[in-house]
């Protein structure tokens, strides 16, 4: 039954993405703030509506699990936004093509998240000691986030991209929104393909933190997968809405660190006792709210000066 439900959900998501690509963003253009805010409101509203559906369909416990998972995934995705800025800046991606890259990045993430979630749940069910490994990994990830040893994605040093360049000839200039172009019968990649590959690699790296974090909240594949995907669906519009002000939330990483450590402890402790989802949701929401409010009350002067330029 779970596979059937996930299959229907994937079809619905793909239909939404096709509508997004072929109707609302049929012509490549730069995403302005108003459009980004409207799109963000749409995806968040859709996630909340789906949350209400789960409440009446699967009950209040499942609804709280979905909301907690969605909140965690959406919060942790903020780190992805910083990497998007780095990647787009390094490859000098024109603003009118950034939405198209992120669109196809979501399609790839849809597939990779499904594989990761299925693998994670299978490992936990088959090998009970995996809860300690995943829990420890989350705690380590939380500590790493505040010590400055976070994930760094440098396209120039990426071995996989270097490997691809040996077999796929790449042109120096963009050719519209094309990932490949043919010249004299030969197929060449445009820089846009390598941007997309870098985005996909980034998602895989961040999924190593976010998926175990959501698995600490729920072991229901449908809840874990749908909360992940809804958060990812809103990630593109959130990027365009917050791209110029993200560095104002300088305390957010401490809140995210605390969330990772908390869910890691929750996952390890689940072997002896289960922390009620209502308490877990309250803790996660409080940590996130405190870090955001602290950032606004005590702004980083250097960040404020940069954004005022």
N, C-alpha and C positions, 0 to 999 in steps of 0.2 A: 504493500500500500504506500509506503514512504516513497519508493521509486516512482510510482504512478503520480503521486502528488508533486514531487520534484520535477518530473517530466512536464506536467501541465504548467508549472510555474516557469520553467525555462522557456517554453513556447510563448507564454504571455510576455515574458521579458524581451524575447527576440522580436516579437511584434511591436512592442513599444520602441525598441531601438531602431527598427526599420522605419517606423513612423517618424522618429526623431531625425534620422538621416535623410530620408527621401521626401519629407514634407516640410518640417520646421527648419531644417538646416541643409536643404537641397543645394543651395549655393553657398560656397565657402565664404565666410565673412568674419570680421573681428567681433568677438562677443563683448558687448558693452555691459556696464554695471547693472543697468535696469533689467536687461535680458537675463543676466546671470542670476539676479535676485529672484526674478519670477520663476526661472527654471529650478532654482534651489527650493523655493516654496512649493513648487509642484511635486518634486521628488520627496521632500520631507512629508508633505501632506499625504502623498500616496502611501508612504511607509506607515504613517499613523493610521490611515484608513485600513491598511492591511492588518495592522496591530489590533484594531477593533474587530475585524473579521475573525482573527485568531481567538480573541476573547470569547466570542459567541460560538465558535467552532470547536476549539480545543480546551477552553476554560481559562480562568484568570491566571493560573500558574504558568501555563504556556505563554499567555500574553505578556506576563512580566518577564519571562525568559527572553522572549523576542525583543522586547523594548530594551532590556539590559544589554543583550548582545548587539543590538543596533547602535546603542549609545556608545558602547566600548569600541566597536568597529569604526564608527564615524569619528570618534575622538582620535583613535590611533592613526586614522587615515590622514590626519593633519600633517604628519611627518612626510607622507607621500607628496603633499603639496609643495613642500620646500624642495624636494628632489625634482619635481616637475619644473620648478623655476630654474634650477641648476641645469637640467638637461636642455630645456628650451633655450636658455642663454648660451650654453656651450655650442649647440648646433645652429644658433641664430635662426630659430624657426619663426617664420613670419606669423604674426598674430592670427591671420585669416585661416591658417592651416592647423593651429593648435587644437581646436575642437575636434577636427577629423582624426588626429592622432589619438587623442584621449578616447574617442568613440571606439576605435578598433582595439585600443588597449583594454577597454571594458569587456569586449567580446573574448579576448584572450584570458582575462582574469576570470570570466565566467567559467571557462573550462578548467583552468588551473585550480580555482577554489573548490570546485566540485571534486576533483581528484584528491586534493589535500584533505578535505573534510572527511571523505569516505575512508581514506587511509588512516587518518587520526582516530576516528571512531572505531575502526576495525582493530587498530593496535591496542586501544584502551580496553576494548571488550575481550580481546584474546590474551593480552599480557597486562595484568593488573598493576605491575610495577611501573608501567608507562606513565601513570598519573604522577609518580614522584619525579620522573625525568622531565615531563612537560611542565610540571609545577616549578621545578628547579630552574628550568629554562626561562620561564616567565619572570621569576624573581631575579635571575641574572640579567635578563633584558631590561627590567626596571632599573636596576642599579647602573647598568651600562648607559642608560638614557641620561642620567644626571651626572655621570662622571666624564661625559664628553667623548666616550668611545662608541658613539652610535654608528649607524650604517652610513658609509660614504660611498657615493656612486660617482666615480670619475670616468667618463667615457673614454678619455685618452689612455687610461690604464686598464680598461676592461679587456681581459684576455679573450673573452668570447667574441667581442666585436673585432678584435685584432685577428682572430682565427677566421671569422667570416670574410674579412676583407681579402684574405688570400684566395678565396674561392668565388666571391661575388664582387665583380668590378663595380666600383662606386663612382658616380659622377660627382663633380664638385659643387654643382648648383642644383637648386630645386627646380622641378618641372611641374608647377601647379601642385595639385594634391596627389600626384601619382607616386606610388612606391617603386614602380619599375617603368623603364622606358626601353624601347627597342631601337637600336641604331645599327644600320648596315647588317641586319639579320642577327645581331648580338643583343642579349638582354643585359641591361645595366640597372643597378639599384640606385635610387636617389638617396640623398641624406635622410629623407623622411622615413625610409625603411629602418635605418639604424636608430633613429629617434624612437620609433615604435618598439624595436627590440629592446632598447635600453629601458623604456617604460615597463615592458613586460618583465624584464629581469628585476627591476625595482619592486614590482608587485609581488614576485615570488619571495624576495627577501623579507618584505614586510609581512607577508602572510605567515611567516614562521613565528611571528609574535602574535598577530591578531587572531589566527585560527585557534591556537591553544587557549588564548584568553576567552574566546567565546565557548569553547568546549568546557571550560571551567564553570560556565553558567548553565549550559544545557548539553545533554548527550543526544538529543533528538535531532537527527540529520536534517529534517525539514526546517526546524527552527534555526539551527546553526547556519544552514545554507542561505535561507531567505533573508535573515538579518544581515549576513555578510553582503549579499548581492544588492540589497536596498541601499546599504551604506555606500557601496561602490558606484551605484547608479547616480547618486547625488554628488559624487566626488568631482565630476567635471565642472558642473555649474558652481560648486563651492570654490573650486580653484579660481575661476574667473571673478567670483564675488569677493574673495579674500586675498587675492594675489598681492595686492599693494599694501595690505594692512596686517598680514600674518605675523610679521616680526614685532607687532605691538603686544602680542600675547606671549611675553617672554617667560612668564611663570607656568605656562601650559605644560611644558615638558616635565615639571615637577609633579603636576597633577596626573599626567599620563604614567609617569614612573610609579607613583603610589598606587594607581589602578592596576598596573601589571603585577606589582608585588602582592597586592591584596588578592587578586584572582589566582595568582600562583599559590599563595597560602591556602586559599579556598579549595583549590584542586587537590593539594596534598592532604588537607584535613578531611576531604570527602571520604577517605578510607575509613575514618573513625566516626565522623558525624557530618551532617550536611547543614551548611549555613543556609537558612531560609532565603529564597530568592528575593523576598521583599526587603530583607536587610541588605543583601548584596546590591540590589538596585539602588537603595538609599545611599549606601557608601560610595558607589561609583558616581552617582549623580552629584553627591556632595563634594567629592574630590575634584570633579570637573568644574563645578560651579565656583568653588573656592579659588582655584587656580586662575580662572577667567576674571573673577572680580578683583583678585589681588593684582592682576596685570593692569586692569583699568584704573585701580586706585593708586597704584605705585608704578607709573609708566617708566619705561626705560628711556632716558633722555636721548641717547644716541639713536634709538629707533624712531623716536618722535621727530628728531631733526632730519633723518633720512627721508621720512615720509612727507615732510613739509617742503622738500626741495622740488 
